[in-house]
Amino acid sequence: MEAVVRDRGAIDQLERETIRRATWRLLPLLMVGMLFAWLDRVNVGMAALTMNRQLGFSNAVFGFGAGLFFLGYLVGEIPSNLVLNVVGARRWIARIMFTWGIVAGLTAFVWNDWSFYGIRVLLGLAEAGFYPGVVLYLTWWFPSYYRSRIMAMFMSAILVCNVVGTPISGLLLQLDGMFGLAGWQLLFLLEAAPTLVLAVLFWQLLTDRPADAAWLRPEQRAWLTERLAAEQASREAVHKFSLAEAFYHPKVWLITVAMFGTATSIYGTLIFLPLIVQGLGVPTGWIGVVAALPYVFALISMNVWGWHSDRNGERPWHFISGMLVCAAGLVACVLIGSAHPVWLMVALTCAMMGLWAAQPAFWAMPSALLTGTAAAGGLAMIISVGNIGGWLGPTVFGLVKDATGSDNVALFCLAAAPVISSIAIFLAGHDRRMELIPPRR
């Protein structure tokens, strides 16, 4: 009996060391990549502070164009992820980063609404596959017990981008006239350049599978490969999804509907947040700082709630509770009104905390269902179709704001999205396959 206890302790120690080493080797690079992916996707919100006036864009034109990013995303997402599943993450993600860096820089040279629409579609096509590719890649490396906290760490890059990138974008806007370019043009050029360097780093440093990891000890490679294979076999023993089934199964589509509501909420608030803050009378030099504050608290809530979801092995209610807090916060913004800017920002911060806290538990759910090629195609489908909400949110916000002149009415319209997401996940339910391999505690 004592020998069994010693063996169990040795295995637990091996597990901790392996997960720690994989985390420190892979997550920093992936997080930096996500930070710049997000920055090149959403810095248009800060650019709008001066770009809209110079190019004559209305809120509706800007919101529609900003959201067109997701049309390109929709077209390119599934093929991109299927290619990644075949050729490996190292080559394909490096290719994605190089092409999106080029297109993101070219955004500096749009001259009217149609050129703006076109470059946003091209940016979506160029970046398509990065986020679902990384989500898929993480399932190749981390057992289900660690999924929520690992996703929380990866997605922290998004919030760090919002915290740090937004103020930096605000400073770049003040370089207006340097090199004969407008501040918003320099913003696009300077924030796209690091992505080209990262493409080379991904090519050199990323490792496709645990079996290829020379930086793991042989016993670590063996443990991780066997653990992941055992989890996959357990899930497939219950039901093995084919690629076609991943595209039509009701549970997958309910998760996709939840993603749609999530994207509507995230991008509807994110793209217009600098303009909301500007409308509260904040000076231009401080808009980036004030707009970053909600994401500081969201960063904390996301990591704490992701850890709690892993610790308890529960996913749906961790997601639903966060999304309902988001809806309540958005409704509170309407009730408070812009006459009380401090309390309005408090309510908006609560909404952001709930919204982002829900995300790690969300991504643990489809990875508990899908394996192999079905995971590559299914995750891409969930993200690409769900991200149509990324177009709908800014478009609805812009249209409602133009029609009513009010940010609050637009926020009230967005409050329906997290409720829809909550209902969809409630109907999808909890899949027990994520608990078939007992967690190591």
N, C-alpha and C positions, 0 to 999 in steps of 0.2 A: 504493500500500500504506500509506504514511504517513497519507493522508487517511482511510483505513478505520480505522486505529488511533485517530486523533483522534475520528472519529465514534463508535467503540465506547466511548471514554473519556467522551465527552459523554453518551451514553445511560446509561452506568453512573452518572454523576454525577446525571443527571435521576432515575434510579430511586431512588438513595439519598435524595435530597432529598424526593421524593414520598412514599416510605414513611415517612420520618422525620416529615414534616409531618402525614400522616394518623394516624400513631401518637400524636403529641402532642395532636392535636385530639380524637381519638375515645376513646382508651384511658382517660385519667383519668376521664372522665364515666362510661364503662361500668364501670370498676372500682369507683367509689364506689357505683353502683347495685347491683353484685353484692355488695359488702360488706354493704349493708343488707338485700338480699334474703336473703343467707345468715344474717345476724344474726336477722332476724325468723323464719327457718325453724328455727334450731337453738338459740335462746336458751332454749327450753323445757328444755334439758338443765341449764342453770344454775338456772332457776326451780324445777326438781324438788327441789333441795336443801332447800327449805322448803315448797314447794307440795304435794309428795306427802304430807308429814306433816299439813299443815293440812286437806287435802281427803280424806285417808284412802286415797290411791292405793297399791296394791301395785306392785312392779316390773313385773309382767305387765300391769296396767292402764295404767301409764304408758308402757311400751314399745309396747303396742298402739296407744294413743291418739296418741303421738308419730309413729308410722309411718303413721297414717291420713291424714296430709298428702298422701301419694302416691296415695291413692284419688282425691282431687280433682284432683291433678296428671294422673293417667291419663285422666280424663274430659275435661279441658279442654285438654290439651297440643296435640293434632293440630289441632282446629278453630282454636285460637288462632294457631298458626304459619301456617296457610293464610290466615287473615285478614290477618296481618302481611305476608305475601308480596304481598297485593293492595293494602292501604291504606298500606303503608310502616311502617318501624320507628319513626319519630318519634312519630306519633299513637298507635300501638298500645302501644308500651312505656310511654309516659306514662300511658295508661289502666290498664295492668296495675299500675304502681307505685301509683297512687292507690287502687285497690280493695284491693290487698294491705295497704297501710298502714292503711286503716280496719279491716280484719278482724284484722290483727295486734294493734292496740290493744284490740279487743274481747275478746281472749284474757284480758285482766286480770279479766274478770267471769265466768269459768266458776265453777260452784259444785259440780259433781259429775262423775262419770265420763262420763255421756252428753253433758253440755254440752261437756266437754273433747273428746270424740270429734267432736262436730258442728263445733266451731270449727276443729279441725285439718283436717277435710275442706274446709270453706269457705276456709281459708287456701290449701290446695292449688289449689282452683278459681281463687281470685283471682290467685295468682302464676303459674298455668299459662301457659307461653309465654314467660316472661322469659328463662330460660337458653337454650332452643333457639332463641328469637328472636335473641338476641345471637350465638350460634354461627352461625346463618344470615347474620346481618348482617355478620359479619366476613368471610364468603366473598364478599360484595359489594365488599369493600374491599381485601383482601390476597391477593396471589398465593400459590400453594401452597407455594412455597419458604419463605415466612415464616410458615406456619400454626402450626407447633408453638410457636415462640417467642412469637407473638402470643397464642396460647391460654394459654401459661404466664404471660404478663404479666396477662392478664385474670383467670385463675384465682388469681393471687397475691392478689387481693382476698379470696378465700375464706380463705386462710391468714392474711392480715393480720387479718381479722375474728376468727379463732380466737386469734390472738396478742393483739390489743388488746381485742376485744369481750368475750372471756371474763373477763379481770380487771375490766373496767368493769361487766359484769353482776354480778360478785361484790361490787363496791362498792355497786351499786344494791340488792342484797339487804339490805344493812345499813341501808337507810333505812326499815326496818320501822316502821310506825306513823305516818309522815308523811302528812298530809292524811287521816288515818283509813284508810289503805290499807296492805296488807301489802307487804313488800319485793318479793315476786315480782310483785305487781300493778303497782307502779311501774316495775319492769323492763320489762314488756310495753308499758306506755303510753309511757314515755320513749324506748324504742328503736324504736317504730313512727313517732313524729312526724317524724323527718327524711325518711322516705320520701315524705311528702306534699309536702314542699318539692322533693325531687328530681323528682317527677312534672312540676312546672312547668318545671324546668331542662331536662329531656329534651325537653319540648315546644318549648322555645325554641332549644335549642342543637344537637340531633342533626340530621345531614344524611342523607337516605335513600340516595343513590347518588353515586358520584364525579362523574357528569355534572351534579349539582346543587350541587357544592361551589364556591361563589364564593370560598372561602378558599384554593383551589388555583389556581396559574397556568394559563392555557389549555393550555400544552404539558404540564403535569403531569396535568391532567384527561384530555387526549387519550392520553398514554402509559398511564395506569392503566386507562382504559376499554378500550383496545386490548389490553393485556396480559391482562386478565381475560377478554375476549371470545375471545382466541386460546386460552387454557387451556380454556374451556368448549367451544369448537369441537373441540379435540383430544380431549377426553374423550368428547364425544358422537359423534365419528367412530368411536371404538372400540365404544361402546354407549351409546345414550341411554335412560336409565331413564324410563319413564312413572310417573305418580303411583301407579297400581295396582301396578306392578312393584316399586316401592320398599317396598310393604307385604308382599310375599311372596317376594322373591328370597332364596335361601339365604345368600348372603354378608351381606346386610343383617341377616338374623336371627342369624347367628353374631356379628356386631358387637353386636346387641341382647343376646344372652346374655352377652357380655363386659361390657356395661354393667350388666346385672343383678348379676353378681358384684362389680363395682366398687362399685355403690351399696350392696350388702349390707355390704361391708367398711367403706365410708366412714361410713355412718350407724350401723351397729352399734357401732362404736368411738366415734364422735363424740358421739352422744346420751348414752352412758353414761360417757364419760371423766370428767366431774366426779364422778360417783358412785364410779368406780374410784379416783380420787385421794383422795376422802373416806375410802374403805375402807382406805387406806394410813396413816391417822392424821394426815393433813395438817389443820391448823387451818382453819376455815371461811374466814377472811380471806385465806388463801394458796392456796386450792384453784384459783381462777381463774388465778393466776400459774403454778402448777405444771402445770396442764392445758394451758397455752399453750405450754410449752417444746417439746413434740414438733413443733409447727407452725412454730417458728422454723427448725428444721433442714429440715423438709419444704419450706419456702419456697425455701431455697437449692437443694436437690436438684431441685426441679421446674423451676426456671429454667435450671439448668445442663444437665439432661438434655433439656429441650425444645430448647435451642440446639444441643446435640449431634445430636439427631434431624434438625433442619433441615440442619445442616452436612453430614451424611452421606446425606441423602435416604432414610433407613431408618426405618420406623415399627413393624412388628410386634415385632421383638426388643427395641426400646427399651421397648415396653409390657410384654412378657412378663417381661423381666428385673426390672423394677420390681415387678410383681405377685408374682413368686416371692420377692423379698426381703421383701415384706409378709407372705406366708404364713410364711416362716421366722421372722420377728420375732414373729408371734402365737404360733407354737408354742413359741418360746423363752420367752415370758411364762409359759406353762404349766409348763415345766421349771424355771424359776427360782422361781416361787411368790411369794406376798405376804410371806413371811418376809424377803425381800431387796428392799425397796422401791426402792432406788436402781438396782439392776441390772434390775429389772422395768421401770422407766421408761426405761432405756437400750434394752431390747429393744423396748418399745412405740414409742420414738422411731424406731428403725430400721425398724419396720413402717410407720410413717407416712411416712417418707422414701421408701421404695419405692413405696408406694401412690400418693402424690401425684406422684412423678417420672414415673410411667407415664401420667398423664392427658393432657399435651399431645400426645404421639404418637398416643394413641387418637383424638383428635378430628380429626387430620389424615387419618385413614383413610376415614370416611364422606364427607368433603368431597372426597376424590379420586374417589369413585364417582358421587355424585349431583349433579345440577344443576337449576336452575329450580324448578318446582313440586315435582318429585320430591325435591329437597333440602329444601324446606320441610316436606313431609309425612314424608319418611323420617327426617330428624333428630329431628322431634318424636316419631315412633313409637319410635325407638331410646331416646330419653330417657324417654318416658312409660312404656313397657313395662319398660325396664331399671330404672327407678326403683321398680318394685314391690319390688326388693331393699331400697330405703330403708324400706319397711314391714317386710319380713321380718327385716332385720338387728336393729333394736331389739326386735322382738317375740320373736325367738328368744333374744336376749340376756336379756331380762327373764324369759322362761319358764324358761330354764336356770338363771339366777341364783336365782330363787325356789325351784326344785326342789332345787338343790345347795348354795345358799348361797355359791357360789364365782364370782368374776369370771373366774378362770383357765379353768375348764371352759367358760364362755361364750365366751371368746376363742378357745379351741381349736376350738369349733364354727364360729366365723367364719373360721378359717384355711382352710377348704375353698373359700370363695368366690373368693379370688384365683387359686386353682389352676384352678377352672372357667373363669374369665375367660381365663387363659393358654391353656388348651386350645382355647377357642373362637377366639381370634385366630390361633393356630397353624394351625387348620383353614381359617380364612378366607384366610390367606396375604397376600402383598404385592401390591398392585395397582400396576402399572408406570405407570399414567396420571399419577400425581403427578410423574413425571420426564419427561413428554413435552415440556414447556417447559424448556430448559436453564436451570439456576439461574445468576444473576449472583453471582459471588464477588468 
